Structure formats: C-alpha cells, structure tokens
Amino acid sequence: MFTHKLIEKGFQQQDLTLIEYGSEFVGVLQLCYPGARVLWMDAARLDSEAIGDSGSYGSVVSGLPLLTMPPRKVLAILSGAFRFLRPHGAFYQFTYGPRVPISMRILDRLGLRAKFVGRTMNNIPPAAVYRITRRPPCRLVVSNDSRAVRSMLPKASWLKVLECLKSSRSA
Ligand SMILES: C[S@@+](CC[C@H](N)C(=O)[O-])C[C@H]1O[C@@H](n2cnc3c(N)ncnc32)[C@H](O)[C@@H]1O
C-alpha cells in the first residue's frame, strides 16, 4: 500500500529500499516491485546491516507496529534508521494509536522530536502520521551582557535560565 502510493506519486522503484520480515509479504513485494531493493530482514537489525552509506537516505516511511514492540526494539529501529538518514532526513511513522508510538524517553535518548503531520482517511480506522526528525543542536550563549542574552531567548526560557542560576548559586 505505502509502496504503491509512493510510486503513484512519482517515486522510482530503483530509488526505494523495502524492508520486510514476513516471508510471504516479502515475496509479494519482490514480485510487485522488481525494480526496488527488497530486503528480507528485521528492521531492528538496521544498525548492524550495511544497507548503504551513512546519511544516504532521504526519508523512511514506516508502518511498523511500534506500539506492540518492546522499547529496546523501537530504540534499535530508530537508531538504525537515523544512521542512514541524512541530517535533515525524516522518519514518517503511521499509527492507529492516539499519540506518537515512541516514548519521550526514547526520543530524548536519540535526540529526536516527533510532530503530528496528518491523518489518512484511507485506512479503517484512520491512521495518524508522525514525522520524526533530529532535534536542532543546542546553542550555548556566553556573554557578559545579560540584556543581549535575554533578547535572544523567549521569556519562558529566560525565566528558566534565571531559576537555574539562582539554584546553582544557593547550592
Ligand atoms: C501495517 S503493515 C505495513 C504494510 C506495508 N508495508 C504497506 O505498504 O502497507 C506492517 C508490516 O511490518 C512488518 N514488520 C513487523 N515487524 C517488523 C520488523 N521488525 N522488521 C521488518 N518488518 C516488520 C509486518 O510483517 C507487516 O508486513
């Protein structure tokens, strides 16, 4: 279904790598998309497989049932996928659940963020789609001029900085 839609939207089979571990479905994919690279493997092993150069993929589209997987497996899938994604690459995850199917703990550990990007009504029940990307790097601002620093931060963040400074002084 995903692959069919991607090709319908103009993607070339030779630009797609399809990963599936069900032996029956992998055969269907090979038959239907002879031009694509079809890999019969567990997506949790991406980290240890050489499926291309690091940073050589633009996006991942996933219908993997992350909600039913143990956290270690979800962590392995995401860390493996992001190894192959470009710096601004994205991992699109479909889910039937009411929220992003990746815990905050895993997102924090991998330095990722998730954003709801829409819903597809073609599924029953309708599925939600989340876009997972790397967080932008933190900026360290060092200045003797507190007004200059303050002007660079939203008010809420500035109040947090003040709180941290106060508590570190009293510690
Ligand atoms: C909701 S289906 C997505 C269907 C399909 N990819 C499509 O284009 O619509 C989820 C698929 O993920 C596969 N799957 C589940 N766990 C996997 C894993 N650890 N590694 C690779 N494939 C997995 C299942 O066999 C199933 O075919």
PDBQT file of the ligand as one rigid body, heavy atoms in Angstrom, charges set to zero:
ROOT
HETATM    1  C1  LIG A 201       0.953  -2.325   8.852  1.00  0.00    +0.000 C 
HETATM    2  S1  LIG A 201       1.966  -3.397   7.881  1.00  0.00    +0.000 S 
HETATM    3  C2  LIG A 201       2.555  -2.277   6.685  1.00  0.00    +0.000 C 
HETATM    4  C3  LIG A 201       2.179  -2.815   5.400  1.00  0.00    +0.000 C 
HETATM    5  C4  LIG A 201       3.003  -2.407   4.208  1.00  0.00    +0.000 C 
HETATM    6  N1  LIG A 201       4.364  -2.029   4.498  1.00  0.00    +0.000 N 
HETATM    7  C5  LIG A 201       2.321  -1.426   3.315  1.00  0.00    +0.000 C 
HETATM    8  O1  LIG A 201       2.942  -0.954   2.369  1.00  0.00    +0.000 OA
HETATM    9  O2  LIG A 201       1.155  -1.096   3.534  1.00  0.00    +0.000 OA
HETATM   10  C6  LIG A 201       3.364  -3.693   8.908  1.00  0.00    +0.000 C 
HETATM   11  C7  LIG A 201       4.382  -4.603   8.271  1.00  0.00    +0.000 C 
HETATM   12  O3  LIG A 201       5.553  -4.558   9.078  1.00  0.00    +0.000 OA
HETATM   13  C8  LIG A 201       6.143  -5.863   9.050  1.00  0.00    +0.000 C 
HETATM   14  N2  LIG A 201       7.013  -5.943  10.240  1.00  0.00    +0.000 N 
HETATM   15  C9  LIG A 201       6.645  -6.012  11.530  1.00  0.00    +0.000 A 
HETATM   16  N3  LIG A 201       7.724  -6.021  12.326  1.00  0.00    +0.000 NA
HETATM   17  C10 LIG A 201       8.820  -5.933  11.522  1.00  0.00    +0.000 A 
HETATM   18  C11 LIG A 201      10.211  -5.866  11.740  1.00  0.00    +0.000 A 
HETATM   19  N4  LIG A 201      10.723  -5.918  12.982  1.00  0.00    +0.000 N 
HETATM   20  N5  LIG A 201      11.032  -5.762  10.682  1.00  0.00    +0.000 NA
HETATM   21  C12 LIG A 201      10.539  -5.706   9.415  1.00  0.00    +0.000 A 
HETATM   22  N6  LIG A 201       9.219  -5.760   9.132  1.00  0.00    +0.000 NA
HETATM   23  C13 LIG A 201       8.358  -5.882  10.178  1.00  0.00    +0.000 A 
HETATM   24  C14 LIG A 201       4.949  -6.809   9.105  1.00  0.00    +0.000 C 
HETATM   25  O4  LIG A 201       5.309  -8.091   8.629  1.00  0.00    +0.000 OA
HETATM   26  C15 LIG A 201       3.953  -6.073   8.201  1.00  0.00    +0.000 C 
HETATM   27  O5  LIG A 201       4.052  -6.508   6.871  1.00  0.00    +0.000 OA
ENDROOT
TORSDOF 0
